[in-house]
């Protein structure tokens, strides 16, 4: 069963392909999702990577947590489930 890891403290120059290449050392990389600002399209400095199994996700954490990449120590751990946020009136026509 696939497992998702969180990767934080990324350099804003790090690409999905950079992460796919790096994390493939730990096993099968199914999905790489670098989170980007909706308005600017710029990286927010973190990503989620779906690994092929729990074992591969744990290996990725042990290999890459605190690893220095582009002068930044990565923070890698198991991704937590997404929290549901209430729909608010964000100023975009909400009533």
N, C-alpha and C positions, 0 to 999 in steps of 0.2 A: 504494500500500500504506500502511495506517495506521501511524503512529508514536506512541509513548507518551513523554510528558515527565513528569519529576518536578518538583513545585513545593514548595519547602520554605520555612520561616520564615514560615508563614502566621499571621495573627492567628487566635485561636481563634474569633472571631466571623465569619470568612469562610465563606460558604455555597457550595454547589455551583453555585447560580444565579449568584452573584457571579463565580465563576471562568468559568462558561460564557459569560457576557456579555463579560467581559474578553478571554478567549482567542479568541473568535469574530472579533476584530479581525485575527487572524493567519490565519484560515481556518476550515475545517469542524471543529467540535468534535463527536466521536462519543460520547465517554464522559467524565464527570467523576466521579472517585472520591475524595472527601475521606476520609482514613483516620481512623477513630474508635476510641476505647478500647472494648473489648468489654463491660466492666463498667459504665462510666459513660455511654457513648454520646457523650462529649465528643470534639471534634476533637483529634487529636494534633499538629496544626500543620503537616501536609503532605498532599499530594494527588498523584494521578496523573491526567493528562489525555491522552486518546487523540485525536490530531489526524488529519485525513483523509489526510495524506501526509507524507513525510519533509521536503519543502520547507516545508510549513506548520508542522511541528514546529520546524524550524530558524528560521523567521520568529518563532515564538512565543518561542523562547529569546532571539533578538536584541532583541525588543521588551520582554520582561518580566524578564529576568535583572537583578537589582539594582534593579528598579523599586520605589519606595516605595509600599506599599499599607498603609493603616491604621498608619502609623508603623513599618513593618517592611520591610526590604529583601528582596524575594523572591529565592530561589535557584532558578533554573530551568535544567535541563539534561536531556539524553536519559536516559530511565529505563534502568537496567541490568536485565538479566534477573533474575528472582527466584531467589535461591539456595535450593536444597533444604536443609531443616534436618532432621536426624535426629529421629525420633519419640522423645521422652524420657519420663521418668517425672515429669511436671509436677505430681504431687500430686493428679491427678484420676482416681484409680483405676487408674493404670498398674501393670503387674506386671513 
